[in-house]
Amino acid sequence: MRGMSDDHTHVQEFFGSRAADWDRRFPDDGPAYTAAVAELGLREGDRVLDAGCGTGRALPPLRTAVGPAGLVVGADLTPAMLQAAVRAGRDRDGRLLLTDVAALPLRSRVLDAVFAAGLVAHLPDPAGNLRELARVVRPSGVLALFHPIGRAALAARQGRQLTPDDLRAERNLRPLLAGSGWDMTAYVDEDARFLALATRAG
């Protein structure tokens, strides 16, 4: 892993301090993760990355989707989150990598899909980081940007206002993805979930 930036240190401190009780704080999110994974359209034997996998809640449905012949990789920057994933037994569903999604130790065009829950807001260089995700995905492969709560509901929970520069707003996200090697194909932002789907441009 490359040297840690201030952004990386902040992300590690934020999530590291919350890792132990993360799943207990959000006990009802499982079905939302399963439904979002289904939107990827994965097939038996596919190769998929959970980028910023945290405690690995997406790993079981990803494994179910690709079957025993598929490859599931969970990548996260925070050791405590990956340790929580192991304690939950989710390392049985995917290979866990302690790595920065900005510099993945994967060959180009090796994956069929990327799943990323709650990742975009924490990317220090969103365009560059999304380009790195595009690098490891084959042309016409799929990206899912997911959150188990919509933008407005999340802002209300956190006691803040939505701002025009919110990266997840459709008017901002669509050109961001387009400039990073992705074509957005679907966008849902409702109280119960946020989900943007994109395909890897040829």
N, C-alpha and C positions, 0 to 999 in steps of 0.2 A: 504494500500500500504506500502511496506517495505521502509526502509530508503533510501534516494536518494544518489546514488553514483556520482562521478564527471562526469562519462559518461552520466548519466541521466540528470544531471544539464546542461551539454553541449547540449544535444539533445533538452531539453525543451527551452533553450535560443535560439538555432538556429531556431527551428520551431515556437516558440512563437512570435518571432519578425517578422516572415513572414506570420503568419496565416491570418491577416486581408485582404491581397491582393493576397493570394495564388491562388484562383480560377481565378482571373483576369490575373495573370501572365501566366496561362496555359489554355486559354479559349477553345482550340480545342481538348482537351484530352478525352472528353466524349465518342465518338465512340470507341476509343481504349480501354477504360475501359469496355465498353459493350461487345466488341469482346473478350476480355480476360476472362471476367466472363463466356461467352458462352463456353469457352474451359474447364471449370470445370465440365460440364455435370451434373449440378444440376437438381434435380427433384422436383416436387410439394411436399411440406412438409419437405424438407431437412432442416438441421441445419448448418449454416455457420457463420464463424468468419471472419471479415475484420480486420486483425492484423496490427496495425499501421495505422488506418483508416484515420488519418488526418482530412480534411474537409468533408470526407464522400462521395467522388465522386463515389465510387464503390457501395454504399448502395442502390441506386435506381435500378441498374441492378440486384444486388443480390436479392432484394425483388421481382422483376419481375420473376426471375428464380425460386424461391422457393414458390411463391404465398402466399396468406394470411395465410395458415396453417403452413408455414415454420417459422423458427427462424433465424433472422439476428442480429448479434451482432457486433458492431464496437468498437474496443478497441484502445485507444491511451494514451500516457504518458503526452501529452501537453494540458493543459486546454484550451488555446486559440484556438487550432485546433478544439476541440470539440465544443467550443462556436461558431466558424464559421460554423460548421456543423449544429448546431441548427438554426442559423440565416438563413441558406440556406434551412431550412425545412427538412433536411435529417434525423432528428431524427424520422420523421414519418415512415421512411423505415426500421429502425433498432434501437435496444436498444444500447445506447452509454454507454461505461464504461471507466472511467478514471482509467487506470491500466497499469501496466508494463507487456508486453507480456512475460517477463521472469518468471512471477509468476501469472498466470491467475487464477481468482476466479471461475473456472469451474471444474466440475467433469471430471474424466478420461473417454475417449472414448465416449463423449457425442455428438460430432460434426461429420458431414459428410464431411466437407471441410473447408479449410482455404485459404483465398485470402490475399496476402500481396504485396502491391505496394510500391516499393522503400524502403523496410524494411531492406534487408540483410546488406547493407552498414552501417547501423546505429546500428547494434546489438553489444553490448559490448562483448558478449560471444556467437559467432554464433553457435557453436556446441551445447552448453547447451540450448540456446534459441530455436533452431530448435527442440531439444528433447522435450522441453516444449510444442511446438506446436503439436508435434507427440502425446504427452500424452493425449491431449484433443480430438484427432481424432480417430474414430473407424478404425480397420484394413481394408485396401483397400480404406479408405477415401483419399481425394485428397488435394494436396497443389499446389497453383499457386503462383510463385514468378514473379512479373510483374513490368515493368517500361515502360511508354509510349514513350520511346526513347531508342535506342540501346546503348551498352557500348561505342563504338567508337564515336558516335554522341554526347553522353553526355559528354565524356571527352573533345571533341573539344569545346562544348558549355562552359565548365568550364575552358578552357585554360590549360588543363593538358594532360599528356601522359598516355596511358594505361600501367599498370605495370604487371609483371608476377604474382604478389601475389593478383591480383584482385579476390575477392571471387566469383564474378559472372562469371568468365571465366569457361567454361565447365570443363576443366581439374581439376579445384579446387572445383567447386560446386558439381560435381557428387560424389566424395568421402566424402565431407562434409555432404551431404544429407544422404549418405549410412551409415555413422557413427552416424547419429542422428535419425535413425528409418524410413528413407524414401528411396524409389527406384525411381530415376529419369526416367521418361518415355518420355519426350519430351524437346527439347532445341531449342529455336529460338533467335538469336541475330542479328537483322537487324536494319537499321537506324530508321525505324518507330516504332519498339517495341523490348522489351526484354521479353521473357516469358519462364520460366522453369516450367514444370509440374512434380509432383512426387506423388506416392501413398504411403500410410502408410503401412509399412512392417508388416506382421502378427506377 
